[in-house]
Amino acid sequence: MAASLGDSHCVVCDNGTGFVKVGYASENFPRSIFPSMVGRPILRAEEAISEDVTLKEVMCGDEAAAVRMSLDCSYPVENGIVKDWDDMELLWNYTFYEKLGIDPKDYKIMLTEPPMNPLANRKKLVTAMFELYGFGHCNVSIQAMLTLYAQGLLTGCVVDTGDGVTHVVPVFDGFVPQNLIRRLDVAGRHVTRYLIKLLLLRGYAFNRTADFETVRQIKEKFCYVAHDVNIERRLAQETTVLETTHTLPDGRVIKLGRERFEAPECLFDPSLIDVESKGMGHLVFDMIQSADIDTRAEYYKHIVLSGGSSMYPGLPSRLERDITQRYLAEVLNGNEDRLKKFKLRIEDPPRRKHLVFLGGSVLADIMRERSEFWMSKREFEEDGIDRCLAKCR
């Protein structure tokens, strides 16, 4: 069977809610990273925005981001789930034909998805790869597992927070106990929306679809997570130490202050944006405490952060503080002497923004010639999608 795996080149594609990361197996870094956005001109197509850029009927990724002020922008992926399959196809065309410049028939592809995603989403994903693009082999892997592989671990607790969804996933000896996975539909995109709302209260309007990208860039440049939110609020109220200014693409200058830490606070207190859920720190604690008692110590020792929304300055220490406080109050009954024995380690690798891609690259390279790992186009045509997907579970 292994002999039929002739298409030894392997594409790794991490279709995030905010960004697509795509490249080849065994490479340490994605070949291309671009926004998961599709834009259509608001102006007439004949009107060029500048001398060197002509607006096309549909623009994707980097192209769309560069001239976003003249486009009506949409995002085909929401909360890690593909909502608009037509736009997603345009994005894949851009990925495979323009960015990589490949003929998919000669390649295998590894895709990623968050845990607890609907099965229907995975079915359409795999069907598209085989029927639309004709890839020879395909695999869909859970993002959290790939994060651990990239860290060289088999056991740990992954906190993966991207643009559309945050999830806390335990992995023990390479096995994911499904009943313990926690999912929080608050991530980078929700922080950006909340920042738009906070800036609106300051008197700055960001109403156009293109402004979303502008505010995202402001968020990445200025936002941080408060170690103690009450202290930061007092600091913002009584001093001007947090005040900063930013010049927008159209030349306007805006002022930012407490918004810098208030926006990411919704990750730790989702009620701020009307989401009924516990915050990130509490989810991690609850997940580990509901795990088997023999495994808890291992999880606490290997909490691995991954995804773009884990890049805020101050996030690892805030997570550590929230978990330690709950542990002290609920497990140790407030006994601070016993806290010295509590081993908690939060791993925040510097490349955590692309950790899922890196893990996918490593795994696809190791499994390149292992037929049991890949769904083949032939199996898909002969046995149907359901039999095929049984391989990936």
N, C-alpha and C positions, 0 to 999 in steps of 0.2 A: 504493500500500500504506500509506503514512504516514497517509493520511486515516482509516484504520480504527483508528488509535491514539487513539481519542477519550477514553479514560479517562486524562486527563493528570495526575490526582493520583497521586502515587507514594509508597507506603509503603516505608521501609527498615527491615528487621528483622534484627538481629544476634543470633541465638539462641546465646548462649554456654553453656558448661557450668555456669557459676555464675550469670550474670545475663543477662536479656533486655534488649537496648537497642533501643527502637523509636521511630520518628518519621517525619518526612516528608522527601522529597528537597528539597535546597537549604537545609535548616535546619542551623544550626551545632551543635546539641546535641540529643540524643534527647529526645522528649517525655516518655518514661517509661523508668525503669530499675528493674527489680525482680528478686528472686532467682528462678532457674529451679527453683522447688520446688513440689511438690504435697503437701498435708498432709491426713490423714484423722484425725478425732477418736479419741483413746484413751478418753476419758470418754463417757458417754451423751450424745447430741446435745441432750437437754433441759437438761442442766446448763450454765448460762451461766457463762463464766469470770469475767466481771465484769458490771456492770449494762448497759453499752453494747455488749458484744460477744456475739453468739450464734454458737455453732459451727455451721457448715454441714456437710453430708455430705462435701463435698470443698472444700478451700480452696487457692488458688493465690497465688503471688507475694507481694506486700506483705501481703495479708490473712493468708496462712499464716505469714509471718515474725513478724508481730505477736503471734500467739497460739501460737507454735511449741511452747511447753512442754506444751500439751494435745494436741499432734498427733503422729502417726507420719509423719515427713517422708520423702519420696523425691525423687530428682533424676532426671528422665527422660533427661538428656543426660550421657554419660560419655565422657571423652577426646574431646570434640568430635563424637561420634557418637550419634545418637538410639537409645537402648536400649529405651525403653518408649513405643511409639507411642500407646497409649491415654492415658497421662498427658500426653504431648506435645500431643495434641489438646485436652485440658482447658486446657493452658497457652496454646495459640493462641487458644482461645475467649476466655479472660481478656484476652489481648493485644488482639485485634481488636474485640471487642464491649464489654468493660468499660473498658479503658484508653484506646483510641482512639475507641471509639463509632462505628465506620464500618460501611457495607455494602460488603463486599469486591468486589462485582460492579462497582462504579464505580471501582476502583483497579487500578493495576499494583503488583507487589511485587518488591522486590529482597532476596534472602536472601544470607547469607554462610556459608562453610564453610572449615575448614582444608584445606590441601593434603594429598594422599595419603589422602583420605577414601574409603571404599568407594563404588563407583558405585551400588550398591544403595541406599545411604543417600540419595544425591542423587535417584534415581528416585522413591523414596517421598515425599521432600520435595516435589518438583514435582507429583507426582500429588495429594498432599493439598491443595496450594494451588489446583489447578484443580477437582478433584472435590468436595472438602469445602467449600471456601470460595467457589469460583467467581470467583477473580481473573481479570481480562481478560488480563493479560500477566504473565510472571514471568521473573526472571533470577537465576542463582546465581553469585556471584563469590567468588574466592579472597581470603581475608582479607589476606594479605600484600600483594597488589597494591593493595588499597584503602588500606592504611597508607601506601604510597608516594605514591599520588595525593593523600592528605591532606597530605603533606609537600611536595607540588609537585615530586616527583622522578620520573624514569623509570628511573633506574639506582640500585641500592643493595642492601644486604643487610638484610633485615628479621628481627629477632628478636622473634617474637610469642609472648608467654607469658601465657596467660589463666588460667582456673581448671582446665581439664582437660587441656590439651596445650600443649607448647612446640614451635615449629618455627622453623628457620632457613631462610629462603628468599631465594635470589639473584634479582634482577630486572635484566635488562640491556636497555635501550631498550624497556621494556614487555613483554619476553619472559621467561618463566620457564623456565630449563633444568631440566627435570623430574629429570634424573639427579643434580642437585646438592642437591636439597632434603633437609634433615636433620630428622627428627622425634624428639622426646624426650617420652615419656609421663610427664613429671614437671612439675607446674605448681602453681597455687595450692591446689587441693584436696589434693594430696599433702603440701604443706607443712602444711596444717591438720591432716591425719591424723597427721603426724609430731609436730606440736606436742601433739596429744592424748596420744600415746605418751610424750613427754618429761614432760608434766605428770603422767601416771600414775606415772612413776618417782619423782616428787616427792611422790606420795601424794594427788593430786587426781583423782577419778574423773569422767570425762565419758562416760557410757555411752549416754545416750538419743540418739535421732536428732536431737532438738532442740538438744542440746548442741553439735552440729557448727557451727551458726550462731553460737553464743556464742563458741566458740573462734576462729572465723573473725574475729569482731570484735576479740578480744584480739590476734590475729595482726596485723591491720591497724593496730592502735593502737601495739603495742610492738615488733614484729619489725624487724630491719634486717640487712643483709648485711655480714659482716666483711670488711674490706679484706685483712687477713692473719689467718686463722683461728687460727693458733698463738698470736699475740699476744693475741687476744681470750680464748682459753682460759686463758692465764696470768693475764690480768686478772681473769677470773671466779673463778679458783682462789684468788688471793692478795689480792683486794680485794672490797669490797662495792659498787663504783661502778656495777655493772650491775643491782643489785637494785632492784626496783620492786614496788608492790602494785596489785592491781586488785580492785574489788568486783563480784561476780557479780550477776545479776538477782535471785537468791534471798537476797542479803544476805551470803553468805560472802565472806571476803576471802582472796585467794590471792597468793602471792609468786612473782615471776618473776625469773630471773637469766640464766644462760647459755642458757636456752631461747630467749631473744630472738634470738640469732644462729645457734644450732644448728639451729633449724627450717628457715630458708631456705637453710641450707648444702646441703641435699639437691638444690637446683637445680644446684649446682656439683660435687657429689659424690653422684651417684644411688645409689652402693653403700650409702649410709647407710640407704636404705629398700628395699634388696634389688632395685634395678632395675639391670639389666646394660646400662649405657650410659655414654658420656662425659658430662661436665658441660657446662653451657651455653657457657662460654668455649672449651673444647676443640672443641666442635661447630662454633662459628663459625670458628675457625682452620682446622680440617680442611676445612670446606666451601670457604672462600676459596682455600686452597692447592690444592684439587683442581679449581678453576675454570681456565679458559683463562688463560695467563700475562699476556696483554694486558689482561685485565679485572680482575685482582686489585687493582691500585692503586685503581680506582674503588670497588670493594666496601669496601676498608678505609677509604676516605674518607667513606663514607655507610652506617654501620651504624645502622639506625633501630630504636629500642626501641618496642614497643607492647604493649598489654594490661595488665590490672590487676596481674599479678605482677611487672611491671617497675617498680612504684612503690615498692619497698623502698628506704629511704635506703641509700646505699652500693653499690647494684647496678651503676650505670654505671661507677664507678671500679674495682670488682672485676673487671668484664668486661674493662676496658681493661688492667688489670694481668695477668690470665691470658693474654690474647692477646699482649701485648707480651713477656711472658716466653717464650712458645713461639716467637715470631718471632725473638727474640734468640738462643735456643738452637739452633733448627733451620734458620733461613734465614740468619742472620748469623754462625752458629758462635761466638757469644759475643762478637763484636766490638762493643763499646758505642759506639765512635766513629761507626759507620755507622748506629746507631739514631737519630741526630739527623735523618736524612733520611726516616725512616719516618713517613709521614703516616697517623695513625689518628684517626678522629673518630667518637665515639659520640653520636648525636643522641637526646636524651631530652626530647622536647617535653612541656610541662607537662600537656597534655590527652591524653597517650598512652593513658590508660585507655579513652577513647572514640574513638580514632583510626580504628578500623575503621569505625565508624558514620559518622564524618565523611567518610571517603573514599567510602563507599557513597552518602552524600548528595550529594557533589559529582558522582560519576560518573553516578548515576541522573538528576540534573538535566541534565547535558550530553547524555545519551543519550535523554532523555525522548521525543523524536519519531522516533528512529532505529529503524525496524522490524527491521533485521538484528540488533539487540542483544537484543531481547525474544523469548521463546517465547510464542506466543499460544495462547489456549484453543482457538481454532479449529484451529490446526495440531495441537495435542495430540489433539483428537478425531478429526481426519482421518488424520493420519500416525502417531500413536502416540508413546509416550514416547521411544523410542530416536532417532528422527529429530529430535525436538524437542531432545534434549540435545546433539546434535551442534553446535547453535548456540552452546552455552555453553562449549565446550571452548577 
